[in-house]
Amino acid sequence: MIMVDSSVWIDYFTGADNKQTEILDNTLGQQHVAIGDLILTEVLQGFRHDKDCNTAKSIFEELTLFELLGKEMALKSADNFRALRKKGITIRKTADVIIASFCIDRNIPLLFSDKDFKPFVKHLGLNEA
């Protein structure tokens, strides 16, 4: 199973051709793909047309959906943010901290193109898909 970040889904739905969208395209239907509730929100709020949004929703219905936050994950996410900040690294988006922390905690590889996830790979053990 892999978790796919909104950075990859957005590229996928806009037709971008890159390493991550190729991996996603090859993975869909071949192995379990997961999405988090925050990722789902980020992707769906970007669609301008109902038809495109409904197409995405139908794809997402086939995926494993995780609720990414709760008290325990909120605490772990804050700890991870603080650990990186102590190293001089500030992550720009709280959602990215939550997504990375969830994947680290569950040992789920994350497919991403957003550079904010790289410190989680380097310093906190996030598995890159």
CORLINZI-V400485 format. One record per residue. RES is the residue in one small letter. SS is DSSP state (hx for helix, st for strand, lp for the rest). PSI is psi in whole degrees, 0 to 359 (NA if undefined). Layout:
res={RES & RES}
ss={SS & SS}
psi={PSI & PSI}
This chain:
res={m & i & m & v & d & s & s & v & w & i & d & y & f & t & g & a & d & n & k & q & t & e & i & l & d & n & t & l & g & q & q & h & v & a & i & g & d & l & i & l & t & e & v & l & q & g & f & r & h & d & k & d & c & n & t & a & k & s & i & f & e & e & l & t & l & f & e & l & l & g & k & e & m & a & l & k & s & a & d & n & f & r & a & l & r & k & k & g & i & t & i & r & k & t & a & d & v & i & i & a & s & f & c & i & d & r & n & i & p & l & l & f & s & d & k & d & f & k & p & f & v & k & h & l & g & l & n & e & a}
ss={lp & st & st & st & lp & hx & hx & hx & hx & hx & hx & hx & hx & lp & lp & lp & lp & lp & hx & hx & hx & hx & hx & hx & hx & hx & hx & lp & lp & lp & lp & lp & st & st & st & st & hx & hx & hx & hx & hx & hx & hx & hx & lp & lp & lp & lp & lp & hx & hx & hx & hx & hx & hx & hx & hx & hx & hx & hx & lp & lp & lp & st & st & st & lp & lp & lp & lp & hx & hx & hx & hx & hx & hx & hx & hx & hx & hx & hx & hx & hx & hx & hx & hx & lp & lp & lp & lp & lp & lp & lp & hx & hx & hx & hx & hx & hx & hx & hx & hx & hx & hx & hx & hx & lp & lp & st & st & st & lp & lp & lp & hx & hx & hx & hx & hx & hx & hx & hx & hx & hx & lp & lp & lp & st & lp}
psi={142 & 151 & 139 & 125 & 159 & 329 & 325 & 316 & 318 & 314 & 318 & 312 & 339 & 1 & 16 & 141 & 104 & 178 & 316 & 319 & 329 & 317 & 315 & 313 & 320 & 338 & 324 & 127 & 351 & 328 & 169 & 131 & 134 & 157 & 145 & 158 & 323 & 321 & 315 & 314 & 313 & 317 & 310 & 328 & 346 & 347 & 134 & 331 & 136 & 321 & 314 & 320 & 318 & 324 & 315 & 317 & 321 & 325 & 315 & 333 & 336 & 353 & 162 & 127 & 128 & 139 & 117 & 340 & 170 & 177 & 312 & 315 & 328 & 316 & 316 & 321 & 317 & 318 & 317 & 318 & 313 & 322 & 318 & 321 & 324 & 336 & 5 & 15 & 122 & 120 & 133 & 326 & 127 & 323 & 321 & 323 & 317 & 314 & 311 & 316 & 319 & 313 & 321 & 312 & 321 & 359 & 46 & 121 & 143 & 127 & 119 & 161 & 358 & 122 & 342 & 344 & 342 & 317 & 330 & 325 & 310 & 319 & 338 & 5 & 18 & 133 & 123 & 128 & NA}
